[in-house]
């Protein structure tokens, strides 16, 4: 039971059923096929704002069951701000250090929800997300950049906090289940020590009153009305997977995001899909 009524206090809710196992497995197969066909193109396409390149995943961002749950947290007027894939191949060394998503996103106020949808099993053995309940109430804390090679975060950012003695919850999910977490909750994930991939599709939602600092970025209205118009809308929606027009729009959105997320970086961040916004 995901106990959404405790989200405000805990900062997360899990596991939330959204897709059938068959639906999730079919989508995971699409991701794997893309990686098998052209690894270099896949590296670009499966990064930030992948929904603008992949119609099936664009459609998923407006899934009615998913948005019904998000609405209970954010209210009726909802924007999709960005998407991403977090993929850990079998026996891979990629990890995510302890961090808060809000550190470099430049959004205010921090009323932001990340939906983490499992397309394959996600468990401790293959590096599922772990988090500290209630830590979102501590406010925005300092981080330092490491740019560590195996760290999947854009800047390898690490919380400057002693976490010894904290209660840690493993967010284990079956294919088709998702979790929600607050933008300021402390979270991380370990290496994939298993023989199966871990594939998660991440969607970041905001209420329409949220603003983008340090520039104007893109967002898509997925539910309700937008009376504030703080964001531009990517147009048109993707019609062809990895089409020419889709790539142009995708790169335009990432160019604007880079201005925000790279602000004051001590060195150039790792690039995924010619972008740097990758916070699990």
C-alpha positions in Angstrom: 0.0 0.0 0.0 1.5 3.3 -1.1 -0.2 5.4 1.6 -0.5 8.6 -0.4 -2.0 10.3 2.6 1.4 10.2 4.2 3.2 11.8 1.3 3.4 15.2 2.9 5.1 13.8 6.0 7.2 11.1 4.4 8.1 12.9 1.2 7.4 9.7 -0.9 4.8 7.1 -1.8 5.4 3.6 -3.1 4.6 1.2 -4.7 1.9 2.6 -7.0 0.5 0.4 -9.8 0.3 2.1 -13.1 0.9 -0.4 -15.9 0.5 -4.1 -16.3 3.6 -6.2 -16.2 3.1 -7.0 -19.9 2.8 -3.3 -20.8 6.0 -2.4 -18.8 7.9 -5.3 -20.3 6.9 -4.2 -23.8 8.2 -0.7 -23.2 11.4 -2.1 -21.7 11.8 -4.1 -24.9 11.5 -0.9 -26.9 14.3 0.7 -24.9 16.6 -2.3 -25.3 15.9 -2.5 -29.0 17.0 1.1 -29.4 20.2 0.4 -27.5 20.9 -2.7 -29.6 20.3 -0.9 -32.9 22.6 2.0 -32.3 24.2 2.5 -28.9 25.4 6.0 -29.7 22.0 7.3 -30.8 20.4 5.6 -27.8 22.8 7.4 -25.4 21.5 10.7 -26.8 17.9 9.7 -27.1 17.4 8.2 -23.7 18.6 11.2 -21.8 16.7 14.2 -20.6 13.4 15.1 -22.4 13.4 11.7 -24.2 9.6 12.0 -24.4 10.1 14.6 -27.2 11.8 11.9 -29.3 9.8 8.8 -28.4 6.0 9.1 -29.0 5.2 6.0 -26.8 6.8 7.6 -23.8 5.3 11.0 -24.6 1.9 9.4 -24.4 2.8 7.8 -21.1 3.3 11.2 -19.4 -0.5 11.8 -19.7 -1.5 8.3 -18.5 -4.8 8.8 -16.6 -3.9 6.5 -13.6 -0.5 8.2 -13.2 -1.9 11.7 -13.3 -4.8 10.9 -10.9 -2.1 10.1 -8.3 0.0 13.1 -9.1 -3.0 15.3 -8.9 -3.6 14.2 -5.3 -0.2 15.7 -4.4 0.1 18.7 -6.7 -3.5 19.7 -7.4 -5.5 19.8 -10.6 -3.2 22.0 -12.8 -0.1 20.1 -13.7 2.8 20.6 -16.0 5.3 17.9 -17.2 8.7 19.7 -16.8 11.1 16.9 -18.0 11.7 13.2 -18.4 14.7 10.9 -18.3 15.7 7.2 -18.3 17.9 5.7 -15.6 19.3 2.5 -17.0 21.8 0.2 -15.2 23.1 -2.6 -17.3 23.8 -6.0 -15.6 26.9 -5.8 -13.4 27.5 -2.1 -14.3 29.2 0.2 -11.9 26.9 3.2 -12.3 25.6 4.7 -9.0 23.8 7.8 -7.7 25.2 9.6 -4.7 23.1 11.0 -1.9 21.6 14.2 -3.1 18.5 16.4 -3.5 17.0 16.9 -6.9 16.3 20.5 -6.3 20.0 21.5 -5.9 20.5 22.7 -9.5 17.0 22.7 -11.1 16.3 26.4 -10.5 12.5 25.9 -9.8 10.6 27.8 -7.2 8.7 27.1 -5.0 10.0 23.5 -4.6 6.5 21.9 -5.1 7.9 19.3 -7.5 7.1 15.6 -7.8 9.2 12.9 -9.5 7.4 9.8 -10.7 9.9 6.9 -11.1 8.2 4.2 -13.2 9.8 0.7 -13.2 9.9 -1.0 -16.6 12.0 -3.9 -15.2 12.3 -5.1 -11.6 14.1 -2.6 -9.4 15.5 -4.0 -6.2 18.5 -3.7 -3.9 20.5 -6.2 -5.9 20.2 -4.2 -9.2 20.6 -0.8 -7.6 17.1 0.5 -6.7 16.6 4.0 -5.4 17.0 4.4 -1.6 15.7 7.4 0.4 15.4 8.9 3.8 11.8 9.5 4.9 11.0 13.0 6.0 14.3 14.4 4.8 12.5 16.8 2.4 11.5 18.9 5.4 15.1 19.9 6.1 15.1 22.4 3.3 17.7 22.9 0.6 21.2 21.8 1.9 24.7 22.3 0.5 26.2 19.8 -1.9 29.7 19.5 -3.4 30.5 18.5 -7.0 32.7 15.4 -7.5 32.2 14.7 -11.3 33.0 11.1 -10.4 33.2 8.9 -13.5 30.6 6.3 -12.4 28.3 8.7 -10.8 25.2 9.0 -12.9 24.4 12.6 -11.7 25.3 15.5 -14.0 27.8 16.9 -11.6 28.4 14.0 -9.3 26.9 16.1 -6.6 26.9 14.8 -3.0 25.1 16.1 0.1 27.3 17.7 2.7 25.5 15.9 5.5 26.4 13.0 7.9 23.8 10.4 7.3 24.9 7.9 9.9 22.0 6.8 12.0 19.3 7.8 9.5 16.5 5.5 8.5 17.0 4.4 4.9 14.1 2.9 2.8 14.7 0.8 -0.3 12.2 1.7 -3.0 11.8 -1.8 -4.6 9.4 -1.9 -7.5 8.0 -4.5 -9.9 7.5 -3.8 -13.6 4.6 -1.4 -14.0 4.9 0.1 -10.5 6.0 3.6 -9.7 7.1 5.7 -6.8 6.6 9.4 -6.2 9.2 11.5 -4.3 9.5 15.1 -3.3 12.2 17.2 -5.0 14.1 17.8 -1.7 14.1 14.3 -0.3 17.6 12.7 0.3 18.0 9.8 -2.1 20.6 7.7 -3.8 21.1 4.3 -5.6 23.9 1.7 -5.8 25.5 -0.4 -8.5 23.7 -3.1 -10.4 25.2 -6.3 -9.0 22.6 -8.6 -10.7 22.4 -10.2 -14.2 19.3 -8.2 -15.2 19.1 -4.6 -16.3 17.3 -2.0 -14.2 15.3 0.4 -16.4 13.4 3.3 -14.9 11.5 6.0 -16.7 11.4 9.3 -14.7 8.8 12.0 -15.2 9.0 15.3 -13.3 5.8 17.2 -12.6 5.1 20.7 -11.3 2.0 22.7 -10.5 1.5 25.5 -13.0 2.4 28.3 -10.5 6.0 27.1 -10.2 8.6 29.4 -11.9 11.9 28.7 -13.6 14.7 30.9 -12.3 17.7 31.9 -14.5 15.8 31.6 -17.7 12.7 30.4 -19.4 12.5 26.6 -20.1 9.8 24.3 -21.6 7.0 22.4 -20.0 3.8 20.6 -21.2 0.3 21.0 -19.7 -0.8 17.5 -18.9 -3.9 18.2 -16.7 -6.1 21.2 -15.9 -5.4 24.8 -17.0 -2.3 27.0 -17.0 -3.2 30.6 -16.0 0.4 31.5 -15.2 2.2 30.7 -18.5 5.7 30.6 -16.9 7.0 28.1 -19.4 7.0 27.7 -23.2 5.4 24.6 -24.8 7.6 22.3 -27.0 5.8 22.1 -30.4 4.8 20.0 -32.1 4.4 16.8 -30.0 6.5 13.9 -31.4 4.9 12.2 -34.3 7.9 10.1 -35.5 10.4 8.2 -33.3 13.7 10.0 -33.6 12.5 12.1 -36.5 14.4 15.2 -37.7 11.9 17.7 -36.4 11.8 15.8 -33.1 15.5 16.1 -32.7 15.4 19.9 -33.4 12.8 20.5 -30.7 14.6 18.2 -28.3 17.9 20.0 -28.6 16.2 23.4 -28.2 14.7 22.4 -24.9 18.1 21.0 -23.7 19.9 24.2 -24.6 17.7 26.2 -22.3 18.0 23.6 -19.5 21.8 23.6 -19.7 21.9 27.3 -19.0 20.0 26.7 -15.7 21.6 23.4 -14.5 25.2 24.3 -15.4 25.1 27.6 -13.7 28.2 28.1 -11.6 29.6 24.6 -12.3 33.2 24.3 -11.5 33.9 22.3 -14.6 32.0 20.9 -17.6 29.5 18.3 -16.7 29.1 14.9 -18.3 26.7 15.1 -21.3 23.9 12.7 -21.9 22.1 13.4 -25.2 23.8 16.7 -25.4 22.4 17.7 -22.0 23.2 17.5 -18.3 19.9 17.2 -16.4 20.1 13.7 -15.0 19.0 13.5 -11.4 17.3 10.3 -10.4 
